[in-house]
Amino acid sequence: MRFFRFVGVLTVAVVVAASLFGLARLGASWEETREMQSSLDPFYTPPNPIPSELGTVIRTEPLDIDVEGGSAQRILYVSERPDGTPAVSGGMIFIPDAPAPPEGRPVVAWEHGTLGMGDACVPSRSKNPTADMFTFVGPMMEQGWVIVATDYVGLGTPGPNQYLIAQSEVRDVVNAVRAAQKMPEAAAGNRYATFGHSQGGHASIWTGHLGPEYAPELELVGVSAAAPALNLSEIASAQWDTAVGWVIGSDLVESWPTYYPNLPIDSILSRAGRSASARLATECIKESGLEALAREKFGQQIFAVDPLTDQAWSDAMRAQTPPVMRSDMPVFIAQGTADEVVLPWPNAMIQEQWCQGGATVSFLWMGDVNHEQAAHVSGPAAVSWIADRFAGRPAVRTCDVAPPVPPRPPATP
């Protein structure tokens, strides 16, 4: 008995020691992150006044990362809010080592997905800036393209960030391309394409609608997206009472009233949602996701009701869902069938509606690919598709191939 008592005490001691060691390491990580972000703050601080010329590059500095076939820089550039107020966005630019052609290098604008609104979540301010880009940065450098990656205004720079607001996202994307043109070492031409993931897919596809009018001096050859958040009403109705609702919902309720000031908030949030949404919005996606899963496990929801039952929220969701793309703007969309965030069936609805509407859309359905993997898996196909657009080859419609999932919500058991 004494032996077993000794083993029990020893086991508890080991567990406690391991826990304390884990907490110590976590505390050290938090401190390291805090120091890193504090050291970066001066770079992301806008001048006063902000220059009026859109795309003006305020400052740059090298990024300490290896880029196969090229180099990377952190940038701060001038964009604007939808009302025309000057604002700044951080971002990154990747420049090939190979000489530029006489007409300038083609540009690919990359738009990242939902990562959280805290400074440490922003790609250009993170410890792993190319975490979502590793399968296509090298191939794009080999193609001789400049990649410019916006952080979006209000992420890592003074806010607010207008999450999933097309009129804000498109300005940040296009002005990043303008910023690339203003950097002599980039030798960027006036042709560009877009590629985005999740929220970034929303930004990418909306650029196909709004970009040509916003920047008529640029030639947009096509837009592409991996697991894009497009059919917002359907996604919201399916996810409002899930863990995903906590992560996405906290960003929405913190940002959408800055564009839609009459949106009701308290009436649609649960008691738990009202107390936690502001904090969750500032956490990075892994931390907020873990908390969201725990809250779901304990039966907590961020919303008291489906936001779509409120007319103002319903109207806003419809307004931020892109309409059928016009036929002269090629579109590439990749969607995984195992995605539990941007569910497959709402994008199957997009395929059906856009094909019926005459859009020049090519869909890549990826079996057993989840949300996090979507950009990684589809990256090489996106590079090939974009290369065809820059080469002037005709875009192929895949509307004769039905989606592998029905374009409607699954039947309730």
Buried (B, 14 or more C-beta within 10 A) or exposed (E): EEEEEEEEEEEEEEEEEEEEEEEEEEEEEEEEBEEBBEEBEEBBBBEEEBBEEBBBBBBBEEBEBEBEBBBBBBBBBBBBBBEEEBBBBBBBBBBBEEEBEEEBBBBBBBBBBBBBBBBBBBBBBBEEBBEBBEBBBBBBBBBBBBBBBBBBBBBBBEBBBBBBBBBBBBBBBBBBBBBBBBBEEBBBBBBBBBBBBBBBBBBBBBBBBBBBEBBEEBEBBBBBBBBBBBBBBBBBBBBBBBBBBBBBBBBBBBBBBBBBEEBEBEEBBBEBBBEBBEEBBBBBBEBBBEBBBEBBEEEBBBBBBBBBEBEBBBEBBEEBBBEBBBEEBBBBBBBBBEBBBBBBBBBBBBBBBBBEEEBBBBBBBBEEBBBBBBBBBBBEBBBEBBBBBBEEEEBEBBBEEBBEBBBEEEEEE
